[in-house]
Amino acid sequence: MATRYYIRLPEPAKARGSDADLAFKSEGAEGFASELEDALRSTVLFDRWKAKQEEPDDVDQSLAAVDLNSTVTATHKDLEIDLVVVTSVPGAVFKHRMKLLAGSNWQLSDVKAA
């Protein structure tokens, strides 16, 4: 079952994870949406993160979950970016990907069944 996440990036320039290789690169709303959608549809971000772990073989493989049907739409309001994410990726995996991409510089404003 898919879930709809409402995400706010209050300061998009600061929406970066602690590892620049894994963090958002984009500056604009559409770029953030595209990067997040890619991170939910494929294991590329997970694979790069896993390779950086001290014991890659010990990483919980459930964090590799993907949803090929994930969608992310974005709107730019004032200085903020709002993202609406629809995905069946488990919540823990979604939060892990957001932490890699944006660090702690994002807000979850609502969650609903999609």
Sequence and secondary structure as in RCSB ss.txt:
>XXXX:A:sequence
MATRYYIRLPEPAKARGSDADLAFKSEGAEGFASELEDALRSTVLFDRWKAKQEEPDDVDQSLAAVDLNSTVTAT
HKDLEIDLVVVTSVPGAVFKHRMKLLAGSNWQLSDVKAA
>XXXX:A:secstr
  EEEEEEESSGGG   SSTTTS    SHHHHHHHHHHHHHSSHHHHHHHHTSSSGGGS GGGG   TT EEEEE
EETTEEEEEEEE S HHHHHHHHHHHHTT  EEEEEEE 
